[in-house]
Amino acid sequence: MDLPRNIHPDAKIGKGTVVEPFATIQGDVIIGDNCWIGPNAVIMDGSRIGNNCEIFPNAVIGAVSQDLKYNGEYTTVEIGNNTTIREGASIHRGTADRMKTAVGDNCLLMGYVHIAHDCIIGDNVVIANFTGLAGHCTVEDWCIIEGQVGIQQFVTIGTHSFIAGRCGVRKNVPPYVKAAREPLSYVGVNTIGLRRRGFTDEQIMNIEDIYRVIYVQNSNMSAALKIADLELPASLEKDYILNFIKASTKGIMRGIS
C-alpha cells in the first residue's frame, strides 16, 4: 500500500532524496540530493534546502513570519548542506529586513528549536532543545547554544562562542567566549572548543589576554579597547574581537561581577 505524501508537482526534489509518508512539500520548494524528509514534516513555499540534510518529523520549514510588519513580500528560508533539523523545530521565512532566514552547512538544530524571521545562522552551529531565536539575530560559525536559551531580537553571537543552558541573551556575545548566568555574563574563554577546532596554545593565550583586559582589569570599555589595541600583540583574533565590540551598537554582555 502506497501511503500518502502531499508533494506539489512543482517542487524540485534532488536525486536520492527520500520523502516519508505524510510529509507535506509545497510547490515553491527546492530540496537537494540525498536528503531525508521525515513523516509529518512540512516544507513550505520559499524553502531552499541543500544536499544531505535530514528534516525530522513535525519540523516546519518556511512558514511566513510572525512579525506584524510582514506585508507579504517574497522571502525565503535557505538551509545549507549536511544540516540536521530535529523533530518539532521551526524556521520562518524572512521579511523586508534581510529577505531571508538562513542556516549554514553542517548545523544541528535539536528538537523544538525556533528560528524566527531574518535570522542568519553560520556553519557548524549546534543549537540545543527548546532554544528560541527572535527575529533578526545572527549566530556566527562554530557556536554552541545549549537548551532552553532565549535570544532577543537583533542580537549577534560571535564565532566559537558557547552559551550555557537556560540563559537569556539580551546583548551581543563577543567571539571565542563562554557565557552563562543571569543576567548573561562573561565566564571565560571557550578554551576546550577552541582546542578542538585547532587553535594553538599561543592563540588561546592571546585571546585570554584580550578578555582579561576587557572584562577583568577594566570597568570602562573604551579604555579597555584602547589598552588592548595599543599594548597587546597583533593578531587576527585581536582584530576580530575589537572590531566586533566596536560594531556592537546594541552593546555586549556584562563582565565578571
C-alpha positions as CSV (number, residue, x, y, z in Angstrom):
1,M,0.0,0.0,0.0
2,D,1.4,3.4,-1.0
3,L,1.0,5.7,2.0
4,P,0.1,9.3,1.2
5,R,2.6,12.1,0.6
6,N,1.4,15.6,-0.2
7,I,4.1,16.7,-2.7
8,H,3.3,19.6,-5.0
9,P,4.2,18.7,-8.6
10,D,6.2,22.0,-9.0
11,A,8.5,21.1,-6.1
12,K,12.1,20.3,-7.1
13,I,13.5,17.3,-5.2
14,G,17.0,16.1,-5.8
15,K,18.3,12.6,-6.6
16,G,18.3,10.1,-3.8
17,T,16.1,12.2,-1.5
18,V,13.6,10.2,0.5
19,V,10.2,11.8,1.4
20,E,8.5,9.7,4.1
21,P,4.7,9.2,4.2
22,F,2.5,12.1,5.5
23,A,5.2,14.7,4.8
24,T,4.0,17.9,3.0
25,I,6.1,19.7,0.4
26,Q,4.6,22.8,-1.2
27,G,5.3,24.0,-4.8
28,D,8.0,26.7,-4.4
29,V,10.4,24.4,-2.7
30,I,13.9,23.2,-3.8
31,I,15.4,20.2,-1.9
32,G,18.9,18.9,-2.8
33,D,20.3,15.4,-3.3
34,N,20.3,12.6,-0.7
35,C,18.1,14.3,1.9
36,W,15.7,12.6,4.2
37,I,12.3,14.3,4.9
38,G,10.6,12.6,7.8
39,P,6.9,11.8,8.4
40,N,4.7,14.8,9.0
41,A,7.5,17.3,8.3
42,V,6.1,20.4,6.5
43,I,8.3,22.2,3.9
44,M,6.5,25.4,2.8
45,D,6.9,27.8,-0.1
46,G,10.1,29.7,-0.2
47,S,12.2,26.8,1.3
48,R,15.6,26.1,-0.2
49,I,17.4,23.0,1.3
50,G,20.9,21.8,0.3
51,N,22.3,18.3,0.0
52,N,22.5,15.6,2.6
53,C,20.1,17.2,5.0
54,E,17.8,15.4,7.5
55,I,14.4,17.0,8.4
56,F,12.8,15.1,11.3
57,P,9.0,14.6,11.9
58,N,6.9,17.6,12.7
59,A,9.5,20.1,11.7
60,V,8.1,23.1,9.9
61,I,10.4,24.9,7.4
62,G,9.4,28.1,5.5
63,A,6.3,29.3,7.4
64,V,5.6,33.0,6.9
65,S,7.0,35.4,9.6
66,Q,5.2,36.2,12.8
67,D,6.4,39.8,12.5
68,L,3.3,42.0,12.4
69,K,5.2,44.2,9.9
70,Y,5.4,41.4,7.4
71,N,3.5,42.5,4.3
72,G,3.5,39.5,2.1
73,E,6.9,40.3,0.4
74,Y,8.6,37.3,-1.3
75,T,11.1,35.9,1.1
76,T,12.9,32.6,1.6
77,V,14.4,30.1,4.1
78,E,17.8,28.8,2.9
79,I,19.4,25.8,4.6
80,G,22.9,24.6,3.7
81,N,24.4,21.2,3.1
82,N,24.7,18.4,5.7
83,T,22.4,20.1,8.2
84,T,20.0,18.2,10.6
85,I,16.8,19.7,11.8
86,R,15.2,17.6,14.5
87,E,11.6,17.0,15.4
88,G,9.3,19.9,16.0
89,A,11.8,22.6,15.0
90,S,10.5,25.6,13.1
91,I,12.2,28.0,10.8
92,H,10.3,31.1,9.5
93,R,10.9,33.0,6.3
94,G,12.5,36.4,6.3
95,T,10.9,39.8,5.9
96,A,11.9,43.0,4.1
97,D,14.8,43.4,6.5
98,R,17.0,40.6,5.1
99,M,14.6,39.0,2.7
100,K,15.7,35.6,4.0
101,T,16.3,33.4,7.0
102,A,19.4,31.3,6.6
103,V,21.0,28.2,8.3
104,G,24.5,27.2,7.1
105,D,26.3,24.0,6.4
106,N,26.9,21.2,9.0
107,C,24.5,22.5,11.6
108,L,22.4,20.7,14.1
109,L,19.1,22.2,15.3
110,M,17.7,20.0,18.0
111,G,14.1,19.3,19.0
112,Y,11.7,22.3,19.1
113,V,14.3,24.9,18.3
114,H,12.7,28.0,16.8
115,I,14.5,30.2,14.3
116,A,12.5,33.4,13.7
117,H,12.4,35.6,10.6
118,D,15.6,37.2,9.2
119,C,18.0,35.2,11.4
120,I,21.3,34.2,9.9
121,I,23.0,31.1,11.3
122,G,26.5,30.3,10.2
123,D,28.2,27.0,9.6
124,N,28.9,24.2,12.1
125,V,26.4,25.7,14.7
126,V,24.7,23.5,17.3
127,I,21.5,24.7,18.9
128,A,20.1,22.5,21.6
129,N,16.5,21.7,22.5
130,F,13.8,24.3,23.2
131,T,16.1,27.3,22.4
132,G,14.4,30.2,20.6
133,L,15.8,33.0,18.5
134,A,13.8,36.1,18.0
135,G,13.9,37.9,14.7
136,H,17.0,39.5,13.0
137,C,19.6,37.5,15.1
138,T,23.0,36.5,13.8
139,V,24.8,33.4,15.1
140,E,28.3,33.2,13.6
141,D,30.2,30.0,12.7
142,W,31.1,27.2,15.3
143,C,28.8,28.5,18.1
144,I,27.2,26.1,20.5
145,I,24.0,27.2,22.3
146,E,22.7,24.9,25.0
147,G,19.0,24.2,25.7
148,Q,16.2,26.5,26.8
149,V,18.1,29.6,25.8
150,G,16.1,32.7,24.8
151,I,17.8,35.1,22.4
152,Q,16.4,38.6,22.0
153,Q,15.9,40.2,18.6
154,F,18.8,41.8,16.7
155,V,21.4,40.0,18.9
156,T,24.7,38.8,17.4
157,I,26.6,35.9,18.9
158,G,30.3,35.8,17.9
159,T,32.1,32.9,16.4
160,H,33.3,30.0,18.5
161,S,31.2,31.1,21.5
162,F,29.4,28.8,23.9
163,I,26.1,29.8,25.6
164,A,25.1,27.9,28.7
165,G,21.6,26.5,29.0
166,R,18.5,28.3,30.3
167,C,20.1,31.8,29.8
168,G,18.5,34.9,28.4
169,V,20.7,36.6,25.7
170,R,19.8,40.4,25.5
171,K,23.2,41.8,24.4
172,N,25.7,40.8,21.8
173,V,28.1,38.0,22.8
174,P,31.7,38.5,21.6
175,P,33.6,35.8,19.8
176,Y,35.6,32.9,21.5
177,V,33.9,33.2,24.9
178,K,31.8,31.2,27.3
179,A,28.6,32.9,28.6
180,A,26.4,32.0,31.5
181,R,24.4,33.2,34.5
182,E,21.5,35.7,34.7
183,P,22.0,38.4,33.5
184,L,24.2,36.8,30.9
185,S,27.9,37.3,31.8
186,Y,31.4,36.5,30.6
187,V,32.6,33.4,32.4
188,G,35.8,32.8,30.4
189,V,37.2,31.9,27.1
190,N,35.9,28.8,25.3
191,T,39.2,27.1,25.6
192,I,38.0,23.5,25.1
193,G,36.1,24.4,22.0
194,L,39.0,26.3,20.5
195,R,41.4,23.5,21.1
196,R,39.1,21.0,19.4
197,R,39.0,23.3,16.4
198,G,42.8,23.5,16.0
199,F,43.6,26.8,17.8
200,T,47.1,26.8,19.1
201,D,48.0,27.4,22.8
202,E,49.6,30.7,21.8
203,Q,46.3,31.8,20.0
204,I,44.3,30.8,23.0
205,M,46.6,32.7,25.4
206,N,46.4,35.8,23.3
207,I,42.6,35.6,23.4
208,E,42.6,35.2,27.1
209,D,44.9,38.2,27.5
210,I,42.5,40.3,25.4
211,Y,39.5,39.4,27.5
212,R,41.4,39.8,30.7
213,V,41.9,43.5,29.7
214,I,38.3,43.9,28.6
215,Y,36.4,42.1,31.3
216,V,38.7,41.7,34.4
217,Q,41.1,44.6,34.6
218,N,38.9,47.5,33.3
219,S,35.4,48.7,34.1
220,N,35.5,51.3,31.3
221,M,35.0,49.6,27.9
222,S,36.5,52.5,25.8
223,A,39.7,52.5,28.0
224,A,39.9,48.7,27.8
225,L,39.7,48.6,24.0
226,K,42.4,51.3,23.8
227,I,44.7,49.3,26.1
228,A,44.1,46.1,24.2
229,D,44.7,47.8,20.9
230,L,48.0,49.5,21.9
231,E,49.6,47.1,24.4
232,L,48.7,43.6,23.3
233,P,50.4,41.8,20.3
234,A,48.8,42.0,16.9
235,S,46.7,39.0,15.8
236,L,43.8,38.2,13.6
237,E,41.9,37.2,16.7
238,K,42.5,40.6,18.4
239,D,41.4,42.5,15.3
240,Y,38.2,40.4,15.2
241,I,37.4,40.8,18.8
242,L,38.0,44.6,18.9
243,N,36.1,45.2,15.6
244,F,33.2,43.1,16.9
245,I,32.9,45.1,20.1
246,K,33.2,48.4,18.4
247,A,30.5,47.5,15.9
248,S,28.1,46.3,18.7
249,T,25.7,49.2,18.8
250,K,23.3,47.0,20.9
251,G,26.1,46.6,23.5
252,I,27.8,43.5,24.7
253,M,27.1,41.2,27.6
254,R,28.4,42.2,31.0
255,G,31.7,41.1,32.6
256,I,32.5,39.2,35.7
257,S,30.7,40.5,38.8
